[in-house]
């Protein structure tokens, strides 16, 4: 445990631009405390003591404002900055050297048992307020912008922003389109409705033009 505290502390001091002192990191960083509480809860979960694991996880949530299900698997040197409002679901898997900001949800979209939550691979960064949902993968070194809603895989080394999240900048994978820049398989219900209304309007105008003037 002592070695992990040192490793987490070094990671926080290296990645936080505030450059906190060691006492600040150890006593005043809820992200560090949340990871340590989770280590205990996860161990109890693996031992089959699931009720006790949930209770330990609940204590960690009350003390830090960060909710990590005891079944989630977390790698080394996770940096949860600020942390308030972070939610990490049961089947989420987080790799090494990941950074997560406040208000992030690694959540599920299905009520069925099984894999429901995302995998976030080594070195990824999840911006404040982002919602990463479903059994998808955020690739190594990828970045998810603040308040983005991610419901499909994010390629390694890319940046996604928006609702739903789309890749921006260099390194974005090519996306097949069906015309007018719309990705294949994705409907535009508002655009389709407007197109139907426009067609109906043209038909009405044509009908009025054909009618004799009284």
Protein Blocks (a to p, Z undefined) as FASTA:
>chain_A
ZZmmmmmmmmmmmmmmnlpafklmmmmcmklmmmmmmmmmmmmmmnopamlmmmmmmmmm
mmnopacdfkbccdehiacehjiopacdfklccdehiacdehiacddfbfbecjfbdcdd
ehiacdehiacedjddddehiacdehiacfbdcdehiacedjddddedehiacdddeejh
iaehiacfklmmmmmmmmmmmmmmmmmmmpccZZ
